[in-house]
């Protein structure tokens, strides 16, 4: 049950991040007109390679670092705060109708031949991606590592599966010249996921608070 909890939470958190407009979504939509539905999986493959490397470094290279209660506490607080900020931004953008799949299509017309490499590059050069893994991602790995390597693996599978599902659906839809969903439905999904993210951030913040002040 614990592993399923890790998997489901990783899937939902990852799915909410995947659905937000950004460079990866732009590359996927643009690539779908040239390579068809495979554009999504190829872009996610590059993105996933980078994330897998980060997870290995965090799991094995920062094991002792994570074990320090003060460090773990601050990571929990910072990760939770960033998660809350991300959720708030999602809710706000959905209510203000400032997110749209169409804007990604219009603003990303530069041709990209190697979509796997593009997935790596747009992730590595995205400040949002770097900040997320330095805060929320690091805390997620720390939480998952409590259940051992199988917990970390459950987190990674859930996290990358959300990217795969969303970007494959987007590339499949746009390759046929159709939109996946209406902007109105898309915004409501963003709002609902944003609410989930804010609620989940409370757990991270509470965990970090307990680590710092050793609350029983």
C-alpha positions in Angstrom: 0.0 0.0 0.0 2.9 2.4 0.8 4.4 1.8 -2.6 1.1 2.4 -4.3 0.8 5.6 -2.4 4.2 6.7 -3.6 3.3 5.8 -7.2 -0.1 7.5 -7.2 1.2 10.7 -5.6 4.2 10.8 -8.0 1.8 10.3 -10.9 -0.5 13.1 -9.9 2.2 15.6 -9.0 4.1 14.8 -12.3 0.9 15.0 -14.3 0.1 18.4 -13.0 3.5 19.7 -14.0 3.4 18.0 -17.4 0.1 19.7 -18.3 1.4 23.2 -17.6 2.4 25.1 -20.8 6.2 25.2 -21.3 9.1 24.5 -23.7 8.5 20.7 -23.6 4.9 21.1 -24.6 5.9 23.4 -27.4 8.5 21.0 -28.7 6.0 18.1 -28.6 3.3 20.0 -30.4 5.7 21.3 -33.1 7.3 17.8 -33.4 3.9 16.1 -33.8 3.3 18.0 -37.1 6.5 16.5 -38.5 6.9 13.1 -36.9 3.3 12.2 -35.8 2.3 10.7 -32.4 5.8 9.4 -31.7 6.9 13.0 -31.0 5.5 12.8 -27.4 7.3 9.6 -26.4 10.6 10.7 -28.0 10.5 14.0 -26.1 9.7 12.3 -22.8 12.5 9.8 -23.4 15.0 12.6 -23.4 13.3 14.3 -20.4 13.3 11.0 -18.6 16.9 10.3 -19.2 17.9 13.5 -17.5 15.5 12.9 -14.6 16.8 9.3 -14.1 20.3 10.6 -13.8 19.2 13.2 -11.3 17.4 10.5 -9.2 20.5 8.3 -9.2 22.6 11.2 -8.0 20.1 12.1 -5.3 19.6 8.5 -4.1 23.2 7.4 -3.9 25.2 10.6 -3.8 23.1 12.5 -1.3 22.1 9.6 1.0 24.0 10.9 4.0 22.9 14.4 3.2 19.3 13.4 3.4 19.8 11.6 6.7 20.6 14.9 8.5 17.3 16.0 10.3 18.0 19.7 9.9 18.8 19.4 6.2 15.8 17.1 5.6 13.6 19.5 7.5 14.6 22.5 5.4 14.2 20.5 2.2 10.7 19.5 3.3 9.7 23.1 4.1 11.3 24.5 0.9 9.9 21.8 -1.3 6.4 22.1 0.2 6.5 25.9 -0.2 7.5 25.6 -3.8 4.8 23.0 -4.4 2.2 25.4 -2.8 3.4 28.2 -5.0 3.1 26.0 -8.1 -0.4 24.9 -7.1 -1.5 28.5 -6.5 -0.1 29.5 -9.9 -2.0 26.7 -11.6 -5.3 27.7 -9.9 -4.7 31.4 -10.7 -3.8 30.8 -14.3 -6.9 28.5 -14.8 -9.3 31.1 -13.2 -7.7 34.0 -15.2 -7.8 31.9 -18.4 -4.2 32.6 -19.1 -3.3 29.1 -20.1 -4.1 27.6 -23.6 -2.8 24.8 -25.7 -3.1 27.1 -28.8 -0.4 29.5 -27.6 2.1 26.7 -27.5 1.5 25.8 -31.1 1.8 29.4 -32.2 5.0 30.2 -30.3 7.1 27.1 -31.1 7.6 26.8 -34.8 11.4 26.2 -34.7 12.1 22.8 -36.2 13.7 20.2 -34.0 15.0 17.0 -35.7 16.2 15.1 -32.7 13.4 15.1 -30.2 15.2 13.0 -27.7 18.0 15.5 -27.5 15.4 18.3 -27.5 13.7 16.7 -24.4 17.1 16.8 -22.6 17.9 20.3 -23.6 14.6 22.0 -22.9 14.6 20.4 -19.5 18.2 21.1 -18.5 17.8 24.8 -19.6 14.4 25.3 -17.9 14.8 27.2 -14.6 11.5 25.9 -13.4 12.7 22.3 -13.9 15.9 23.0 -12.0 14.1 24.7 -9.1 11.5 21.9 -8.9 14.1 19.2 -8.6 16.2 21.2 -6.1 13.1 21.5 -3.8 10.0 19.4 -4.4 11.8 16.7 -6.3 14.5 16.3 -3.7 11.9 16.0 -0.9 9.9 13.5 -3.0 13.0 11.3 -3.4 13.8 11.6 0.4 10.2 10.5 1.2 10.3 7.6 -1.3 13.7 6.5 -0.1 12.2 5.6 3.3 10.8 2.6 1.6 14.2 1.7 0.1 15.2 1.6 -3.6 11.8 0.0 -4.5 10.2 3.2 -3.2 12.4 5.4 -5.3 11.7 3.2 -8.3 7.9 3.5 -7.7 8.3 7.3 -7.5 10.2 7.4 -10.8 7.8 5.1 -12.7 4.8 7.1 -11.5 6.5 10.4 -12.3 7.7 9.6 -15.8 4.4 7.7 -16.6 2.5 11.0 -16.2 4.7 12.7 -18.7 4.4 9.8 -21.1 0.6 9.7 -20.9 0.1 13.4 -21.4 2.7 14.1 -24.1 1.7 11.0 -26.1 -1.9 12.1 -26.0 -1.0 15.6 -27.1 1.2 14.5 -30.0 -1.4 11.9 -31.1 -4.1 14.6 -31.1 -2.2 17.4 -32.8 -0.7 15.1 -35.4 -4.2 14.5 -36.7 -4.8 18.3 -36.8 -7.1 18.2 -33.8 -7.0 19.6 -30.3 -6.9 17.1 -27.5 -9.4 19.0 -25.3 -11.1 22.4 -25.3 -9.3 25.2 -23.5 -12.2 25.4 -21.1 -11.9 21.8 -20.0 -8.1 22.1 -20.0 -8.3 25.1 -17.6 -10.6 23.2 -15.2 -8.2 20.3 -15.1 -5.4 22.7 -14.3 -7.5 24.2 -11.5 -8.4 20.8 -10.0 -4.8 19.6 -10.1 -3.6 22.9 -8.6 -5.9 22.3 -5.6 -4.5 18.8 -5.2 -0.9 20.2 -5.3 -1.7 22.8 -2.6 -3.2 20.1 -0.4 -0.2 17.8 -0.9 2.2 20.7 -0.2 0.8 20.8 3.4 2.1 17.2 3.9 5.6 18.2 2.8 5.6 21.3 5.0 4.3 19.3 7.9 6.9 16.6 7.4 9.7 19.2 7.2 8.4 21.0 10.4 8.4 17.7 12.3 12.0 17.0 11.2 13.3 20.4 12.2 11.5 20.6 15.6 11.2 16.9 16.3 7.5 17.1 16.8 6.2 13.6 18.0 
